[in-house]
Amino acid sequence: MTRARILGTGLAVPDRVVTNDELAGIMDTSDEWIRTRTGIRERRWVREGETGAELAHTATTRALDMAGFRASDLDAIVYATSTPDHFAPGNGVFLQRRLGAATIPAIDIRTQCAGFVYALSVADGWIRSGLFRHVLVIGAEVQSTALDVSSRGRNTAVIFADGAGAAVLGPGPDDGSGLLAFDLHSDGHHAEKLWVDSPGSMYHPRITAEHLKQGRHFLAMDGKEVFRHAVARMPESVRAVLVKIGCTLDDLNLLVPHQANLRISEMMQRELGLDGERVYNNIDRYGNTTAATIPIALDECVRGGRVRPGDLIVVTAFGSGFLWGSAAIRW
Ligand code: COA
């Protein structure tokens, strides 16, 4: 059976580093509060005019280089983002244009923090079915422009950040490697617990002066509820995807969790009984970049030698929606 395989990865983050102390200078927070509650030391935010599609383009160039491909070798783009540069069209086409790729299909996936896992599953289906051969999968976000950087927004402003990760996928050899299984879920009962209310097509006009005054265009989060569900759903999903491939936690070489909050990752690690060596975290340097956390982490793992051929890796994510899920990958 043809399996999809990750042939190259790449990451790109803005060069503007925003430290906790810098945030403490503009809102009522402190480096100590942020570090102990979230594990974040610094994050990257775009400069004025820098876009998500630009970051995705840089990440893609690096992933293509690793795969030994050119943009003309791509057959499709799956672009996961909850923060497109514009309301419409999605960022897939802006990336297609930047790459100078042929008129290949480009779709956006809007499943927020779970975006990259969902996008991988779409690419996997396309490759397995033979519909497309080489698929570019992106997880990229510019969250900083949706953050309320006054004290009113401090519970989200200190967490979310910008960045992009890319993976080039293609059919792999018939040796058991590649994307093995997915476990995907949603529960819309919690849609308003982590969301951006406005602009929205249910409003006419889509954003009003009142919305702006009330801050309804900012990312809003019920942190405690998100935390409570995340620490239950991600471990549950990791176990479920392992069951699907007939493996156990003992077989797992590396868990790459969505970088929501270091405390969430650490609770999941304890719940699954994994040692620290088998869980990858980099939230201290990048914050929570939503759909980009997993491909950024994967790229660091690949380039840093944390994954070797034959390793079993699980990536898992939980976030806005609520949407969550995992993918099992034999490297
Ligand atoms: N700096 C200082 N104080 C802050 C703060 C900040 N950046 N953000 C919130 N606080 C304050 C609150 O106002 C509150 O003050 P009060 O007790 O005087 O009302 C106090 O800290 C506790 O707030 P609370 O929201 O109960 O804190 P918490 O212990 O739940 O931690 C989070 C807040 C956001 C760190 C935590 O809820 C969390 O990590 N949730 C998950 C978030 C997440 O992972 N989101 C991404 C999912 S994809």
Boltz pocket constraint, residues with backbone or C-beta under 6 A from the ligand:
constraints:
  - pocket:
      binder: B
      contacts: [[A, 28], [A, 29], [A, 30], [A, 33], [A, 34], [A, 37], [A, 38], [A, 113], [A, 154], [A, 155], [A, 156], [A, 158], [A, 159], [A, 221], [A, 222], [A, 223], [A, 224], [A, 226], [A, 227], [A, 230], [A, 260], [A, 261], [A, 264], [A, 288], [A, 318], [A, 319], [A, 320]]
      max_distance: 6.0
